[in-house]
C-alpha cells in the first residue's frame, strides 16, 4: 500500500529548513483554465498563468529573524514532502510581511517558476 504524504518541508537560503507547522500548502503554478460558454454549450477555454506559491506557519523560536523573513526576495525555496518528492520554487519572494500571532509566523511566498527535482 502506498504511503500518503501529509507533511511539507521548506528549505530557505540564509535560514535553512524551517519548522513548518501542519497545514502548509504548495502550488506548483501553471495555468488556470476557465470554460468559455456559447449559446450551444462549451466552446472552449481560456488560460491564465498562475505563479507557483507556498504558504506555511513557522514557530517563533529565538533563531527566526522576522526582518530577514520579510525581506526575502529572489531566493530558491526547496519544498519537500514526506514521500521525498522535491520541488524548487525559483526566484521566490515573500508576498507580504510575515504576521506573528500566537507564537507563529504566517508566511506566504510566490516565485517565477517551480521545477520538480525528484
SVG drawing of the C-alpha trace seen along z (x, -y; Angstrom):
<svg xmlns="http://www.w3.org/2000/svg" viewBox="-28 -44 51 46">
<polyline fill="none" stroke="black" stroke-width="0.4" points="0.0,0.0 1.3,-3.5 2.2,-6.0 0.2,-9.2 2.4,-12.3 1.0,-14.8 4.0,-16.9 5.8,-19.6 9.3,-20.8 10.7,-24.1 14.4,-25.0 15.1,-28.7 18.5,-30.2 20.1,-32.1 17.5,-30.4 17.8,-26.7 15.0,-24.2 12.2,-25.9 10.0,-24.2 6.8,-24.3 3.6,-23.5 0.9,-21.3 -1.4,-22.8 1.3,-24.1 0.4,-24.4 2.3,-24.3 1.0,-25.2 3.5,-24.4 1.8,-27.0 0.9,-26.5 -2.3,-27.5 -5.8,-28.4 -8.4,-27.3 -11.9,-28.6 -14.7,-27.4 -15.9,-29.8 -19.7,-29.3 -21.6,-29.8 -25.3,-29.5 -24.7,-25.9 -22.6,-24.9 -18.9,-24.9 -17.0,-26.5 -13.5,-26.0 -11.5,-27.5 -9.2,-30.4 -5.9,-30.2 -4.3,-32.5 -0.9,-31.9 -0.6,-31.1 2.6,-31.8 3.9,-29.0 3.3,-29.6 3.6,-28.2 2.0,-29.1 3.3,-27.9 3.4,-28.8 6.6,-28.5 7.3,-28.6 8.7,-31.8 12.0,-30.5 14.9,-32.6 16.8,-31.8 14.0,-33.2 14.6,-36.8 11.3,-38.4 13.2,-41.2 15.1,-38.6 11.8,-36.8 10.0,-40.0 12.9,-41.0 13.2,-37.6 13.4,-38.2 14.9,-36.2 15.6,-33.0 15.2,-29.4 12.9,-27.7 13.1,-23.9 9.8,-22.2 9.8,-18.5 7.0,-16.2 7.4,-13.2 7.4,-10.9 10.6,-12.7 9.2,-14.5 11.2,-17.7 10.3,-20.9 12.3,-24.2 10.4,-27.5 12.8,-29.7 13.2,-33.4 10.8,-33.4 9.8,-36.3 7.7,-36.9 4.4,-38.3 3.6,-40.2 5.3,-40.7 5.1,-37.6 2.5,-38.1 3.4,-37.0 0.4,-35.7 0.2,-33.1 3.9,-32.3 3.7,-31.5 4.7,-33.4 2.4,-33.1 4.4,-33.2 3.3,-33.5 5.7,-33.2 5.4,-33.2 8.0,-32.7 8.8,-32.8 8.7,-29.0 8.7,-25.7 10.7,-22.7 10.3,-19.1 13.7,-17.9 12.9,-14.3"/>
</svg>
